């Protein structure tokens, strides 16, 4: 699927202004028939855009979060007292994480702080090979490149710092108090709102390169939500003020703050705050590696980012990106 261009893009931009616009008026503006307008609308709907038609009024785009614009992102970023952000906007991409990993593999020169955001992913990925639902214009698909000179071991608790950065941004923008689930999910009212996928390239002792992927549900179309196999929510259910460009700027700003903190002192100053936001605190949980599973009481994380589980009166820490944690079924 290619990005909207030509008449399709013109229709999308017209719809993005808000309100209703008739197929006849769209056709007159573009010099095409109403049937052609209808075909373009159908194509946009297939991308995941929630466009509806009301007889006598025309078409309307049910999307209050707007489309990504590099200039607006920069303006919001600079309003935070920061300098220019290195943000690249892609209409449609396979995966923002995959694109940065390809550039690393091709040994392209990348600066820490390089961000790629997209309107749609055709191969969005979660942890353990799961599909991340990525319809056009509905959610935030975001990846951040960062170079760490202390080796792969030093990156072990990275998803903890990233989760706190997402918490910071959502609290600053929307006054929302989200919860965090080890190792890399963000919950709101016990429903999944966002996820993090950190990918690494490097040597155990030498410099390593990180790609930090963040996906946040903004306004998930009903047609896509049926493919999600867990309780979920999106920002549109909790606030009417979502501006995608502002969110990109705030997320970048707070991610930079947390990464600077992580570089200085690891998780020493963060793990206790993370524990105060732990969605499963004191609950019976199940850990699963794909080969075996076991259960215990969730005691939060330790100073290295490992999950602490109490079993038979003894507390043990577990590490590893391939461990799945979920609430135990009673």
C-alpha positions as CSV (number, residue, x, y, z in Angstrom):
1,X,0.0,0.0,0.0
2,X,1.4,3.4,-1.0
3,X,1.0,6.7,0.8
4,X,-1.9,8.9,-0.1
5,X,-0.9,11.2,-3.0
6,X,-2.6,13.3,-5.7
7,X,-6.3,13.5,-5.4
8,X,-6.4,11.0,-2.5
9,X,-4.1,13.3,-0.5
10,X,-6.1,16.4,-1.4
11,X,-9.3,14.7,-0.2
12,X,-7.5,13.7,3.1
13,X,-6.3,17.3,3.6
14,X,-9.8,18.6,3.0
15,X,-11.3,16.2,5.4
16,X,-8.6,17.0,8.0
17,X,-10.0,20.6,8.2
18,X,-12.9,19.2,10.2
19,X,-16.6,19.2,9.7
20,X,-18.5,17.8,6.6
21,X,-17.7,18.3,3.0
22,X,-19.9,17.1,0.1
23,X,-18.7,14.7,-2.5
24,X,-19.9,17.1,-5.2
25,X,-17.8,20.0,-3.8
26,X,-14.7,17.7,-3.5
27,X,-15.2,16.6,-7.1
28,X,-15.6,20.3,-8.3
29,X,-12.4,21.3,-6.4
30,X,-10.4,18.4,-7.9
31,X,-12.0,18.3,-11.3
32,X,-13.1,14.7,-10.9
33,X,-16.5,12.9,-10.7
34,X,-18.4,12.1,-7.5
35,X,-17.9,8.4,-8.3
36,X,-14.1,9.0,-8.4
37,X,-14.3,10.8,-5.0
38,X,-16.2,7.9,-3.6
39,X,-13.5,5.5,-4.8
40,X,-10.8,7.6,-3.2
41,X,-12.8,7.7,0.1
42,X,-13.1,3.9,0.1
43,X,-9.4,3.6,-0.5
44,X,-8.7,5.9,2.5
45,X,-11.1,3.9,4.6
46,X,-9.2,0.7,3.8
47,X,-6.0,2.3,5.2
48,X,-7.8,2.5,8.5
49,X,-9.1,6.1,8.4
50,X,-12.5,6.5,10.0
51,X,-14.5,8.4,7.4
52,X,-18.2,8.4,7.5
53,X,-21.0,9.8,5.2
54,X,-24.2,11.5,6.2
55,X,-26.9,11.9,3.5
56,X,-27.3,15.6,2.6
57,X,-24.1,16.7,4.5
58,X,-21.3,14.7,2.9
59,X,-18.1,13.1,4.3
60,X,-16.4,13.7,7.6
61,X,-13.2,12.4,9.1
62,X,-13.6,11.1,12.6
63,X,-10.1,12.0,13.7
64,X,-9.5,14.7,16.2
65,X,-5.7,14.0,16.5
66,X,-4.7,15.6,13.2
67,X,-1.9,14.5,10.9
68,X,1.9,14.7,11.5
69,X,3.6,17.9,10.4
70,X,7.4,18.3,10.9
71,X,7.1,22.1,11.3
72,X,4.5,21.9,14.0
73,X,6.5,19.2,15.9
74,X,9.5,21.6,15.9
75,X,7.4,24.5,17.2
76,X,6.0,22.4,20.1
77,X,9.5,21.1,20.8
78,X,11.1,24.5,20.9
79,X,8.2,25.8,23.2
80,X,9.7,23.4,25.8
81,X,12.9,25.3,25.7
82,X,14.7,22.7,23.6
83,X,16.6,23.2,20.4
84,X,15.7,21.6,17.0
85,X,14.6,18.0,17.1
86,X,15.8,15.6,14.4
87,X,12.3,14.3,13.5
88,X,11.6,12.6,10.2
89,X,7.9,12.1,9.2
90,X,6.9,9.2,7.0
91,X,3.3,8.7,5.7
92,X,3.5,4.9,5.4
93,X,6.3,2.6,6.4
94,X,6.8,-1.1,7.2
95,X,7.9,-0.2,10.8
96,X,9.7,2.8,12.2
97,X,11.9,0.5,14.3
98,X,12.8,-1.6,11.2
99,X,13.8,1.5,9.2
100,X,16.3,2.7,11.9
101,X,17.6,-0.9,12.3
102,X,18.2,-1.0,8.5
103,X,20.1,2.2,8.6
104,X,22.3,0.8,11.4
105,X,22.9,-2.4,9.5
106,X,23.9,-0.3,6.4
107,X,26.3,1.6,8.7
108,X,24.7,4.9,8.0
109,X,25.8,7.8,10.2
110,X,23.0,8.4,12.7
111,X,23.0,11.0,15.5
112,X,21.6,10.2,18.9
113,X,18.1,11.8,19.1
114,X,17.1,10.9,15.5
115,X,13.3,10.3,15.5
116,X,11.1,8.6,12.8
117,X,7.4,8.9,13.1
118,X,4.8,7.5,10.8
119,X,1.1,7.8,10.0
120,X,0.8,4.1,9.3
121,X,2.9,0.9,9.7
122,X,2.4,-2.0,7.4
123,X,4.4,-4.4,9.6
124,X,4.2,-2.9,13.1
125,X,5.8,-5.1,15.7
126,X,5.4,-5.7,19.4
127,X,7.4,-7.9,21.6
128,X,8.0,-11.6,20.8
129,X,7.0,-11.1,17.2
130,X,3.4,-9.9,17.9
131,X,1.7,-7.6,15.4
132,X,1.1,-4.0,16.5
133,X,-2.1,-2.7,15.0
134,X,-1.1,0.4,13.0
135,X,-4.0,1.9,11.0
136,X,-3.4,5.2,9.1
137,X,-3.5,8.4,11.1
138,X,-5.1,6.8,14.1
139,X,-2.2,6.2,16.6
140,X,1.4,7.3,17.2
141,X,4.2,5.1,15.7
142,X,7.5,6.5,17.0
143,X,11.1,5.4,17.0
144,X,14.1,7.1,18.6
145,X,17.8,6.3,17.9
146,X,20.3,6.5,20.8
147,X,24.0,5.5,21.0
148,X,25.2,4.1,24.3
149,X,29.0,3.8,24.8
150,X,28.9,1.4,27.8
151,X,28.0,-1.8,26.1
152,X,24.9,-4.0,25.9
153,X,24.9,-4.8,29.6
154,X,24.4,-1.2,30.4
155,X,21.2,-1.1,28.3
156,X,19.5,-3.8,30.4
157,X,17.0,-1.5,32.2
158,X,16.4,0.8,29.2
159,X,12.7,-0.1,28.9
160,X,12.1,1.0,32.5
161,X,13.5,4.5,31.7
162,X,11.4,4.7,28.5
163,X,8.2,3.7,30.3
164,X,8.8,6.6,32.8
165,X,9.4,9.0,29.9
166,X,6.0,8.0,28.4
167,X,4.5,8.6,31.9
168,X,6.2,12.0,32.1
169,X,4.9,13.1,28.7
170,X,1.3,11.9,29.3
171,X,1.1,13.5,32.7
172,X,2.5,16.8,31.5
173,X,0.2,17.0,28.5
174,X,-3.1,15.4,29.7
175,X,-2.8,15.2,33.5
176,X,-3.2,11.4,33.2
177,X,-1.7,9.0,35.8
178,X,-0.8,5.9,33.8
179,X,0.5,2.7,35.3
180,X,3.5,0.7,34.1
181,X,3.8,-3.1,33.4
182,X,7.1,-4.8,33.3
183,X,9.0,-4.8,31.1
184,X,7.5,-2.3,28.6
185,X,3.8,-1.7,28.6
186,X,1.8,1.4,29.7
187,X,-1.7,0.9,31.2
188,X,-4.5,3.3,32.0
189,X,-7.3,2.1,34.3
190,X,-5.9,-1.5,33.9
191,X,-6.2,-1.4,30.1
192,X,-3.2,-1.2,27.7
193,X,-2.6,2.2,26.2
194,X,0.9,2.0,24.8
195,X,3.9,-0.3,24.3
196,X,7.6,0.0,24.1
197,X,10.0,-2.1,21.9
198,X,13.7,-1.6,22.5
199,X,16.1,-3.2,20.0
200,X,19.9,-3.3,20.3
201,X,22.9,-3.6,18.0
202,X,26.4,-3.8,19.4
203,X,28.9,-5.8,21.4
204,X,28.7,-6.8,25.1
205,X,31.6,-4.5,26.1
206,X,31.8,-2.0,23.3
207,X,29.5,0.8,22.1
208,X,25.9,-0.2,21.2
209,X,23.1,1.4,19.3
210,X,19.6,1.4,20.5
211,X,16.3,1.8,18.7
212,X,13.5,2.8,21.1
213,X,10.1,2.1,19.6
214,X,6.9,3.5,21.2
215,X,3.4,3.0,20.1
216,X,0.5,4.9,21.7
217,X,-3.1,4.3,20.9
218,X,-4.7,7.7,20.1
219,X,-8.0,7.0,18.3
220,X,-8.2,3.3,17.4
221,X,-10.9,2.6,14.7
222,X,-13.4,0.0,15.7
223,X,-12.5,-2.1,12.6
224,X,-9.0,-2.6,13.8
225,X,-9.7,-3.0,17.5
226,X,-11.3,-6.4,16.9
227,X,-7.8,-7.8,16.2
228,X,-6.4,-6.9,19.6
229,X,-6.5,-9.8,22.0
230,X,-6.3,-7.9,25.4
231,X,-8.1,-5.1,27.2
232,X,-7.0,-1.8,25.6
233,X,-7.8,1.9,25.6
234,X,-6.8,5.0,23.7
235,X,-6.2,8.6,24.5
236,X,-9.4,9.8,22.9
237,X,-11.4,8.0,25.6
238,X,-9.7,10.1,28.3
239,X,-9.0,13.5,26.8
240,X,-10.3,15.7,24.0
241,X,-7.1,17.6,23.6
242,X,-4.9,15.2,21.6
243,X,-2.5,16.9,19.2
244,X,-0.3,14.3,17.6
245,X,2.5,16.8,16.8
246,X,2.5,18.1,20.3
247,X,2.7,14.6,21.7
248,X,5.7,13.8,19.5
249,X,7.5,16.9,20.8
250,X,6.7,16.2,24.4
251,X,7.6,12.5,24.1
252,X,11.0,13.4,22.5
253,X,11.7,16.0,25.2
254,X,11.0,13.7,28.2
255,X,12.7,10.8,26.6
256,X,15.9,12.9,26.3
257,X,15.5,13.8,30.0
258,X,15.2,10.2,31.1
259,X,18.0,9.0,28.9
260,X,20.3,11.7,30.3
261,X,19.4,10.5,33.8
262,X,19.9,6.9,32.8
263,X,23.4,7.7,31.4
264,X,24.4,9.3,34.7
265,X,23.1,6.9,37.3
266,X,21.3,4.0,35.6
267,X,18.1,3.1,37.3
268,X,19.3,4.2,40.8
269,X,17.0,7.3,40.8
270,X,14.2,5.7,38.8
271,X,13.4,2.2,39.9
272,X,11.5,3.3,43.0
273,X,9.3,5.7,41.1
274,X,8.6,2.9,38.6
275,X,7.6,0.7,41.5
276,X,5.1,3.3,42.7
277,X,3.4,3.0,39.2
278,X,3.5,-0.8,38.9
279,X,0.2,-2.0,37.6
280,X,0.6,-5.4,39.2
281,X,2.0,-4.4,42.6
282,X,1.2,-7.1,45.2
283,X,-0.8,-9.2,42.7
284,X,-0.4,-12.8,41.7
285,X,1.3,-12.9,38.3
286,X,2.5,-15.5,35.8
287,X,5.8,-15.4,34.0
288,X,6.2,-17.2,30.8
289,X,9.3,-17.8,28.6
290,X,7.5,-19.8,25.9
291,X,9.1,-23.0,27.3
292,X,8.0,-22.8,30.9
293,X,5.8,-20.7,33.2
294,X,5.6,-20.0,36.9
295,X,3.6,-17.8,39.2
296,X,4.2,-15.7,42.3
297,X,3.5,-12.3,43.9
298,X,4.8,-9.3,42.0
299,X,7.1,-7.2,44.2
300,X,8.1,-4.6,41.6
301,X,11.6,-4.3,40.1
302,X,15.1,-4.1,41.5
303,X,17.8,-1.5,40.8
304,X,18.8,-3.3,37.6
305,X,15.4,-3.4,36.1
306,X,14.7,-7.1,36.9
307,X,11.2,-8.1,37.9
308,X,11.0,-9.3,41.6
309,X,8.7,-12.2,42.2
310,X,7.9,-13.7,45.6
311,X,7.6,-17.5,45.5
312,X,7.3,-19.7,48.6
313,X,8.4,-16.8,50.9
314,X,11.5,-16.1,48.8
315,X,11.9,-13.1,46.4
316,X,13.9,-13.7,43.1
317,X,14.7,-11.3,40.3
318,X,14.1,-12.3,36.7
319,X,15.6,-10.6,33.6
320,X,15.3,-10.9,29.9
321,X,13.2,-9.3,27.1
322,X,11.6,-12.6,26.1
323,X,9.9,-13.1,29.5
324,X,6.2,-12.4,29.4
325,X,4.4,-11.2,32.5
326,X,0.6,-11.2,33.0
327,X,-1.9,-11.3,35.8
328,X,-2.4,-14.9,36.9
329,X,-5.8,-16.4,36.2
330,X,-7.4,-17.3,39.5
